[in-house]
Amino acid sequence: MHMPIPIGISEVREIINLLSKPWHAFQGYRLLVFGSKGVGKTTLWRHLQDGDSVNASISTTLAPEEIGRFKLRDIKVAGLLRVRILGVDVPGDLSLRATWEDALCKMGPPPHGIIFMLDNVEDAEQGLPKTGYDPKRLEEHHEAFKHLSNLVLSNSNVMDTLQAMLILVNKSDSWGSGSLQYGDIIDAAGLEPFVTRFDKELDARFRRRIQPCSALYGSNVQASVAWMAKNFQ
């Protein structure tokens, strides 16, 4: 049975950084989570809110009129602090991809933070992660991030508001012992040119980070989101 990885040095550092901010400083900040279907977005939210390990997706059961609405969420960051934030788990289905623009640009003020998730599973429909690359799955991630990049960088309001982007390579628990690294997956999915565009076109206050994680078991989840939270101004 998998167990959550104990708190480490990175988590301790993020806790110290967050303690310098009052809790009310996070209220009103808006966070969107994007990625292909089955990548683990809903699992990530569940872990941040409840600290539970879950393996279920509910994003595709939402009625169309409910998709893209910000929900007030109390999330746990850095293992200790609970902060209140407005967030959306944006559906990854191709048939619902139009909701990405709605979430970014049309349902209210643009987000302060964006999380994009990808993985290395070979059979996302059945939820069976396997070590190695699946070209079809990597192409899904490539097209999804390309679509997101174009939406963000073509909208001046989103560019002016966005302060931090976190790219999470999920399901690290399935990679085996040192046989696969998150940087390999980023390279294989061809995301680097798009990441470089963000660095070049957004202003100096913009921060981004790429991290591995296991949303199911909580590995590196809270520390990564704590990094994002500390960059909200």
RAHU-V228723 format. One record per residue. N is the residue number from 1. RES is the residue in one small letter. SS is DSSP state (H for helix, E for strand, C for the rest). PHI is phi in degrees with one decimal (999 if undefined). PSI is psi as a letter, one per 40 degrees, with the letter a starting at -180 (999 if undefined). Layout:
# RAHU-V228723
n:N res:RES ss:SS phi:PHI psi:PSI
n:N res:RES ss:SS phi:PHI psi:PSI
This chain:
# RAHU-V228723
n:1 res:m ss:C phi:999 psi:h
n:2 res:h ss:C phi:-76.6 psi:i
n:3 res:m ss:C phi:-124.2 psi:i
n:4 res:p ss:C phi:-56.3 psi:i
n:5 res:i ss:C phi:-71.5 psi:h
n:6 res:p ss:C phi:-58.8 psi:i
n:7 res:i ss:C phi:-61.2 psi:h
n:8 res:g ss:C phi:-119.6 psi:a
n:9 res:i ss:H phi:-61.9 psi:d
n:10 res:s ss:H phi:-63.0 psi:d
n:11 res:e ss:H phi:-64.3 psi:d
n:12 res:v ss:H phi:-61.4 psi:d
n:13 res:r ss:H phi:-63.5 psi:d
n:14 res:e ss:H phi:-68.4 psi:d
n:15 res:i ss:H phi:-60.3 psi:d
n:16 res:i ss:H phi:-61.8 psi:d
n:17 res:n ss:H phi:-63.6 psi:d
n:18 res:l ss:H phi:-70.4 psi:d
n:19 res:l ss:H phi:-63.4 psi:e
n:20 res:s ss:C phi:-78.7 psi:e
n:21 res:k ss:C phi:-109.1 psi:i
n:22 res:p ss:C phi:-69.0 psi:i
n:23 res:w ss:H phi:-58.2 psi:d
n:24 res:h ss:H phi:-65.9 psi:e
n:25 res:a ss:H phi:-65.2 psi:d
n:26 res:f ss:H phi:-90.8 psi:e
n:27 res:q ss:C phi:-66.5 psi:h
n:28 res:g ss:C phi:93.7 psi:e
n:29 res:y ss:C phi:-75.2 psi:i
n:30 res:r ss:E phi:-114.3 psi:h
n:31 res:l ss:E phi:-131.2 psi:h
n:32 res:l ss:E phi:-114.5 psi:i
n:33 res:v ss:E phi:-118.1 psi:h
n:34 res:f ss:E phi:-116.9 psi:i
n:35 res:g ss:E phi:156.6 psi:i
n:36 res:s ss:C phi:-67.9 psi:i
n:37 res:k ss:C phi:-60.1 psi:h
n:38 res:g ss:C phi:81.4 psi:e
n:39 res:v ss:C phi:-80.8 psi:e
n:40 res:g ss:C phi:116.5 psi:e
n:41 res:k ss:H phi:-65.0 psi:d
n:42 res:t ss:H phi:-66.0 psi:d
n:43 res:t ss:H phi:-61.8 psi:d
n:44 res:l ss:H phi:-61.3 psi:d
n:45 res:w ss:H phi:-60.2 psi:d
n:46 res:r ss:H phi:-60.9 psi:d
n:47 res:h ss:H phi:-66.8 psi:d
n:48 res:l ss:H phi:-66.6 psi:d
n:49 res:q ss:H phi:-82.6 psi:d
n:50 res:d ss:H phi:-112.3 psi:e
n:51 res:g ss:C phi:73.6 psi:e
n:52 res:d ss:C phi:-96.3 psi:i
n:53 res:s ss:C phi:-89.0 psi:h
n:54 res:v ss:C phi:-130.5 psi:i
n:55 res:n ss:C phi:-136.4 psi:g
n:56 res:a ss:C phi:-149.5 psi:i
n:57 res:s ss:C phi:-118.1 psi:h
n:58 res:i ss:C phi:-116.9 psi:e
n:59 res:s ss:H phi:-63.4 psi:d
n:60 res:t ss:H phi:-81.0 psi:e
n:61 res:t ss:H phi:-90.8 psi:e
n:62 res:l ss:C phi:-71.7 psi:i
n:63 res:a ss:C phi:-68.0 psi:i
n:64 res:p ss:H phi:-53.0 psi:d
n:65 res:e ss:H phi:-72.8 psi:e
n:66 res:e ss:H phi:-93.8 psi:e
n:67 res:i ss:C phi:-69.0 psi:h
n:68 res:g ss:C phi:91.3 psi:e
n:69 res:r ss:C phi:-84.9 psi:h
n:70 res:f ss:C phi:-68.0 psi:h
n:71 res:k ss:E phi:-116.0 psi:h
n:72 res:l ss:E phi:-74.4 psi:h
n:73 res:r ss:E phi:-125.7 psi:h
n:74 res:d ss:E phi:-94.2 psi:h
n:75 res:i ss:E phi:-116.0 psi:i
n:76 res:k ss:E phi:-97.4 psi:h
n:77 res:v ss:E phi:-125.3 psi:i
n:78 res:a ss:C phi:58.1 psi:f
n:79 res:g ss:C phi:81.3 psi:e
n:80 res:l ss:C phi:-124.2 psi:d
n:81 res:l ss:E phi:-87.2 psi:h
n:82 res:r ss:E phi:-108.2 psi:h
n:83 res:v ss:E phi:-126.0 psi:i
n:84 res:r ss:E phi:-99.6 psi:h
n:85 res:i ss:E phi:-145.4 psi:i
n:86 res:l ss:E phi:-93.9 psi:h
n:87 res:g ss:E phi:-140.1 psi:i
n:88 res:v ss:E phi:-138.8 psi:h
n:89 res:d ss:E phi:-93.9 psi:g
n:90 res:v ss:C phi:-81.7 psi:h
n:91 res:p ss:C phi:-59.2 psi:i
n:92 res:g ss:C phi:-98.8 psi:e
n:93 res:d ss:C phi:-58.3 psi:h
n:94 res:l ss:H phi:-59.1 psi:d
n:95 res:s ss:H phi:-68.9 psi:e
n:96 res:l ss:H phi:-112.9 psi:e
n:97 res:r ss:C phi:-63.0 psi:d
n:98 res:a ss:C phi:-63.6 psi:d
n:99 res:t ss:H phi:-69.6 psi:e
n:100 res:w ss:H phi:-64.3 psi:d
n:101 res:e ss:H phi:-66.8 psi:d
n:102 res:d ss:H phi:-60.4 psi:d
n:103 res:a ss:H phi:-64.1 psi:d
n:104 res:l ss:H phi:-77.0 psi:d
n:105 res:c ss:H phi:-122.2 psi:e
n:106 res:k ss:H phi:-119.2 psi:e
n:107 res:m ss:C phi:-98.9 psi:e
n:108 res:g ss:C phi:148.0 psi:a
n:109 res:p ss:C phi:-58.7 psi:i
n:110 res:p ss:C phi:-63.7 psi:i
n:111 res:p ss:C phi:-76.7 psi:i
n:112 res:h ss:C phi:-85.3 psi:d
n:113 res:g ss:E phi:-137.5 psi:i
n:114 res:i ss:E phi:-129.7 psi:h
n:115 res:i ss:E phi:-111.4 psi:h
n:116 res:f ss:E phi:-114.5 psi:h
n:117 res:m ss:E phi:-115.2 psi:i
n:118 res:l ss:E phi:-140.0 psi:i
n:119 res:d ss:C phi:-148.6 psi:a
n:120 res:n ss:C phi:-125.5 psi:f
n:121 res:v ss:C phi:-69.9 psi:i
n:122 res:e ss:C phi:-91.9 psi:d
n:123 res:d ss:E phi:-137.7 psi:g
n:124 res:a ss:C phi:-66.3 psi:d
n:125 res:e ss:C phi:-63.4 psi:d
n:126 res:q ss:C phi:-95.6 psi:e
n:127 res:g ss:C phi:66.3 psi:f
n:128 res:l ss:E phi:-112.1 psi:g
n:129 res:p ss:C phi:-71.1 psi:h
n:130 res:k ss:C phi:-135.3 psi:i
n:131 res:t ss:C phi:-69.1 psi:h
n:132 res:g ss:C phi:118.9 psi:a
n:133 res:y ss:C phi:-104.4 psi:i
n:134 res:d ss:C phi:-119.2 psi:h
n:135 res:p ss:H phi:-54.2 psi:d
n:136 res:k ss:H phi:-64.8 psi:d
n:137 res:r ss:H phi:-67.6 psi:d
n:138 res:l ss:H phi:-63.5 psi:d
n:139 res:e ss:H phi:-65.6 psi:d
n:140 res:e ss:H phi:-59.2 psi:d
n:141 res:h ss:H phi:-64.5 psi:d
n:142 res:h ss:H phi:-59.1 psi:d
n:143 res:e ss:H phi:-66.7 psi:d
n:144 res:a ss:H phi:-65.4 psi:d
n:145 res:f ss:H phi:-71.9 psi:d
n:146 res:k ss:H phi:-61.3 psi:d
n:147 res:h ss:H phi:-62.0 psi:d
n:148 res:l ss:H phi:-62.4 psi:d
n:149 res:s ss:H phi:-59.5 psi:d
n:150 res:n ss:H phi:-63.8 psi:d
n:151 res:l ss:H phi:-65.2 psi:d
n:152 res:v ss:H phi:-66.5 psi:d
n:153 res:l ss:H phi:-79.8 psi:e
n:154 res:s ss:C phi:-101.1 psi:e
n:155 res:n ss:C phi:-123.3 psi:h
n:156 res:s ss:H phi:-64.7 psi:d
n:157 res:n ss:H phi:-66.5 psi:d
n:158 res:v ss:H phi:-65.5 psi:d
n:159 res:m ss:H phi:-62.4 psi:d
n:160 res:d ss:H phi:-71.3 psi:d
n:161 res:t ss:H phi:-92.0 psi:d
n:162 res:l ss:C phi:-62.5 psi:h
n:163 res:q ss:C phi:-113.4 psi:d
n:164 res:a ss:E phi:-152.4 psi:i
n:165 res:m ss:E phi:-130.2 psi:h
n:166 res:l ss:E phi:-118.6 psi:h
n:167 res:i ss:E phi:-103.6 psi:h
n:168 res:l ss:E phi:-107.9 psi:h
n:169 res:v ss:E phi:-94.0 psi:h
n:170 res:n ss:C phi:-84.7 psi:i
n:171 res:k ss:C phi:69.3 psi:f
n:172 res:s ss:H phi:-63.0 psi:e
n:173 res:d ss:H phi:-66.2 psi:e
n:174 res:s ss:H phi:-99.3 psi:e
n:175 res:w ss:C phi:-80.5 psi:e
n:176 res:g ss:C phi:85.7 psi:a
n:177 res:s ss:C phi:-83.9 psi:g
n:178 res:g ss:C phi:70.8 psi:e
n:179 res:s ss:C phi:-82.7 psi:e
n:180 res:l ss:C phi:-145.5 psi:h
n:181 res:q ss:C phi:-121.7 psi:i
n:182 res:y ss:H phi:-64.0 psi:d
n:183 res:g ss:H phi:-64.2 psi:d
n:184 res:d ss:H phi:-63.0 psi:d
n:185 res:i ss:H phi:-68.4 psi:d
n:186 res:i ss:H phi:-59.3 psi:d
n:187 res:d ss:H phi:-64.9 psi:d
n:188 res:a ss:H phi:-65.7 psi:d
n:189 res:a ss:C phi:-83.1 psi:e
n:190 res:g ss:C phi:68.5 psi:f
n:191 res:l ss:C phi:-88.0 psi:e
n:192 res:e ss:H phi:-54.9 psi:d
n:193 res:p ss:H phi:-60.4 psi:d
n:194 res:f ss:H phi:-72.4 psi:d
n:195 res:v ss:H phi:-61.4 psi:d
n:196 res:t ss:H phi:-62.2 psi:d
n:197 res:r ss:H phi:-61.4 psi:d
n:198 res:f ss:H phi:-61.6 psi:d
n:199 res:d ss:H phi:-60.5 psi:d
n:200 res:k ss:H phi:-80.3 psi:d
n:201 res:e ss:H phi:-96.4 psi:e
n:202 res:l ss:C phi:-92.8 psi:i
n:203 res:d ss:C phi:-76.0 psi:i
n:204 res:a ss:C phi:-65.6 psi:d
n:205 res:r ss:C phi:-77.6 psi:e
n:206 res:f ss:C phi:-69.1 psi:h
n:207 res:r ss:E phi:-125.6 psi:i
n:208 res:r ss:E phi:-142.4 psi:i
n:209 res:r ss:E phi:-146.8 psi:i
n:210 res:i ss:E phi:-117.3 psi:h
n:211 res:q ss:E phi:-138.9 psi:i
n:212 res:p ss:E phi:-83.2 psi:i
n:213 res:c ss:C phi:-161.1 psi:i
n:214 res:s ss:E phi:-126.2 psi:h
n:215 res:a ss:C phi:-63.8 psi:d
n:216 res:l ss:C phi:-66.7 psi:d
n:217 res:y ss:C phi:-105.8 psi:e
n:218 res:g ss:C phi:86.7 psi:e
n:219 res:s ss:E phi:-67.0 psi:h
n:220 res:n ss:C phi:66.4 psi:e
n:221 res:v ss:H phi:-78.1 psi:d
n:222 res:q ss:H phi:-67.8 psi:d
n:223 res:a ss:H phi:-65.5 psi:d
n:224 res:s ss:H phi:-66.5 psi:d
n:225 res:v ss:H phi:-71.2 psi:d
n:226 res:a ss:H phi:-62.7 psi:d
n:227 res:w ss:H phi:-59.0 psi:d
n:228 res:m ss:H phi:-64.2 psi:d
n:229 res:a ss:H phi:-60.8 psi:d
n:230 res:k ss:H phi:-70.4 psi:e
n:231 res:n ss:C phi:-90.3 psi:e
n:232 res:f ss:C phi:-72.0 psi:h
n:233 res:q ss:C phi:-115.8 psi:999
